[in-house]
Amino acid sequence: MKKLFTLLTSIIIVFSMTIIGCNNKTQAPAKINNNSFKVHYIDVGQGDSILVQSNDKNLLIDAGPRKSQDKLLDYLKSLNIKKLDYVIATHPHEDHIGGMGQVIKNFEIGKFYSPKVTATTKTYEYMINQLKNKNLKINVIKAGSGNDIDLGEGTKVEVFSPINSKYKDLNDYSPIMRISYNNNSFLFTGDAEKIAEKEVLDSGANIKSDVLKFGHHGSSTSTTQEFFKKVSPSIGVISCGLNNDYGHPHKEILKLIKDNNLTVYRTDKDGNVVLKSDGNKITKE
């Protein structure tokens, strides 16, 4: 009887220690994303081309003018890029899609996006033919379509425009979109002008961002005081050509920059501009 009591006592002690051990089990630490987030504002002269890299995924926004296409291709290849997971043609102006046909031809493309508008130019037709050659369809980019673009952990894509289906100016078809990486955010505007900016403001969208790519190469037709105030950036980027014929960036925009003590990088003066984020802090490479 005494031996049985001792055996039962031992079993109870062991069982109790097992329960305590389970309850005190240390939880695995939360996974931390150490991947960096980079935005390349590529110097393509008087035009736009931006590469966003996050979690080993690549998003290309525009491809600059045709005369700079070799420069663009060389830059992308220097980064050992084989696939562009997402490509966006903001609107069918030559200084934004001039090199797009060659980009489509030379790289594997995951998904291709553009607003619902066409053009009759040879540049646009060449881009369309290259899409057909690779059996790529055009996904329409518009307000609310950002959920379809997945750049991986910690990254969020929000597309705020175009809101309407028809605009007088092709520039206003340009998507105004924000890409956030953890606590940092970047706003991209293509050539969107005052009409598109006002529509986005009227929609109540939260466009506050750390970095603003000035609309339309720093033209006075974009980046109103109200729009700039809502974005409230700490860094600005202007993509334009050196001594361009359009006078970009215009004096109104330069005054806006000066009045707000904004740190600004320009492709005409700084060449390729690469901004890197660790999720909390943005630095220039």
N, C-alpha and C positions, 0 to 999 in steps of 0.2 A: 504494500500500500504506500509506504514511504517512497519507494523507487518510482511508483506511478505519479505521485504528487510532484516529485522533483522533475520528472520528464515533462509533465504538463506545464510546470512553471517555466522551464527552459523554452518551450515552444512559444508561450505567451510573450516572453521577453524578446525572442528573435523576431516575432511577428510585429511587435510594437516598434522595434528599431527599424524594421523595413518600412513601416508606414511613415515614421518620422523622417527617414531618409528620402522617401518619395516626396513628402511635403516640402522639404528643404532643398529640393533639387534646384541647382542654379540654372536659370534660363539662359539660352544662347543669346549673345548680344545681337542687337538689330544690325542688319546688313547695311554697310555704309558704301555709298557709291563714290568711288575715288576717280572715276573717269572724268576727264576734263571736257569742257564745252568750248568750242572755238567758232568764231565768226570771221571769215575772210572777206573783206571788202576789196575786191580785186581791181587793180588798176587796168582798166580797159579803155582809157582815154575818155572821150565824151560819151559816156554810156554807163550802164549798170551791170554788175555781175557780182553776186554774193554767194559764198559757200558757207553753209552751216554744218558743223560736224559735232555729233553727240552720240555717245555709246556706240562708236564704230559705224554710225550711219551718216550718210551724206545727203544734204538737201541743197540743190542749186537753184538760186533765184535769179533768173535772167542770164544772158550770155553776151552782153555787150554788142558793139557794132561789128559788122563783117570784117572791117580792116584790122580789127584786134583779135580775130578768132584764133590765129596761130599762137599769139601770146597767151590767150586764155587756155588753150589746150595744153600748152607747155607747162603752165602753172599747175593745172589739175594733175597732169601726169607726174610732175615733180613731187606731188604728195602721195604718189603710188596708188592713186584712186583707180579702181577697176569698174566700180559700180556706183552710180548715182541712184540712191534709193527713191528719191523724189526730185522732180524738176518742175519749176514753176516759171511760166512765161507770163509776166505780169500784164502785158498788153502788146499788141502787134506793131510797135514802132521799131524801126531798124536799129536804133541804138540800144535796144533791149533784147531783140531776137536775131540780130545780124549773124551771130555765131552759133545760134541754137541748132541749126541743121547739122553742123559739123559735130557739135556736142552729142547729138542723138546718134549720129553715124559712128562715132569713135568710142562711146561708152555704153555699157549695159545700163539700161534705164528700168527702174522699178515701176513707178507711176508718174504720169505726166499730167500737169495741171495748167489750165489757162482760163480766163474769164470767157463768157459766152459772147464773143465778138470775133468777127473775121476781117480780113483785109485782102486786097487784090494785088498786093505787091509781089514781086518775084521772091523776095526774102521770105515772106510768109508762105508762099506756095512751096518753096524748097523745104522749109521746116515741116510742112504737112506731108510732103512726099517722103521725107525721112522717117516720119512717124509711121506712115503706111508700110514702108519697107520693113519695119520691125514689128508690125502688127500691134502698135501701141495706140490705145484709144486716148482721147482727151477727156480728162475728168474736169468738170466745171468747178472752178474755185469761186466761191461767193461767201457772203456772211454766214457763219455757222458751220463751214465745211472743214474747220481745223481739226476736228476729232478724227478725221480720216488719215491724218498725217502723224505717224507714230515714230518719234525719235528716241524712244527708249526711256529708261528709268530716270525720274527726276525732271523730265522735259515735258512741257505742255505747249501746244500750238493753238492759237486762237486767231480766227480770221473774222474781221469786223466788216469788211466790204469786199466787193461791191454789193450794195444793198438793192439798188434798182436794176432793172434789166436793160435800160437804154440810157445812154449819155450822149450829149452832143460832141464832147471831146473824148477821144480814145484814152487820154491820160487818166480819166476818172474811173475807168474800168480796173485800174491797178488795185490789187488787194492791199488794204491796210491790215497788217497782221502782227501779232506779238508772239514771240517765242520766249518762254520762261525756262530757266534752268535753276531749279531749287529757288533761291531767294533773289536771283538776278533775272532781268528781263530786257529784251531787245525789241524795238519796234521797227518794222519795215514798211515802206510806204510806196515803193515804185515811183511813179510820176503822179500819184493822186494829188489833185488840186483842191481848191477851197470848197467846191461843191461836195466832193466825196468826204472831205474832212468834216464839214458841217453835218452831213448825214450820220457820220459815226458819232459825233458829239451828241446829236439829237437822240441817238439810239440809247444813250446812257452807258455805253460800253466803257469799261475801265481800261484806259489806254496808258496809264502811268507806267513808265519804263525807265530803266537806268540809261539805256542807249537809244538815241533816235537817229535813224538814217533819214536825213532831210529829204523831203519830197522834191522830185523833178530837178535834181542836181543843184539844189539851192536856189531855185527860181522864186521870184516874188509872187508867183501865182499859187504857191504852196506854203505850208507852215504858217498859218495865221497865228496871231498872238494868243487867241483863245485855245487853239489846238496845242500850241507849244506849252502853254500853262498847264493843260490837262496831262500832257505827257510828263512834264517836269523832269527832264533828263539831267544827268550829271555829265554825260558824254554825248557828243554829236559827231556824225560822220557825213561828209559830203563827197559824192562820187561825181567827178567832172574832169574834163580834159584841160590840160595846161593851155592858157591863152585861147580858150574856146571862143567861137564867134557869137555865142549867146550871152556873154557877160556873166556866166554862172561862176560862183554864186553871186547873186545880186546884192547891192549895197543894203537893201532893206533887211536881208537875212544876216548879213555881216553885222549890222547894227543890233539886231536881235541877239546875236551871239555875244557881242561885246557888252550889251546892257545886262546880260544875265551871267557874265563871267563863266561862260561855258567852255569846257575843254573840247576842242574840235580837231578832228583829223580829216585831211583832204587828200584824195588820191592824186590830185594834180600836183600837190606839193610833197606828200609823204609816200607816194607810191602805194604798194599793197599795204593795207592796214589790217592787222590781225589782232583781234581782241579775244582774250581767254578768260573764262570764268571757272572758279572752283565751286561755284554755287553760292558763294557769299561775297566774293571780291572779284572785280574785273581789272585785268591788267593788259597792257599792250605788249605784244611780243616784239 
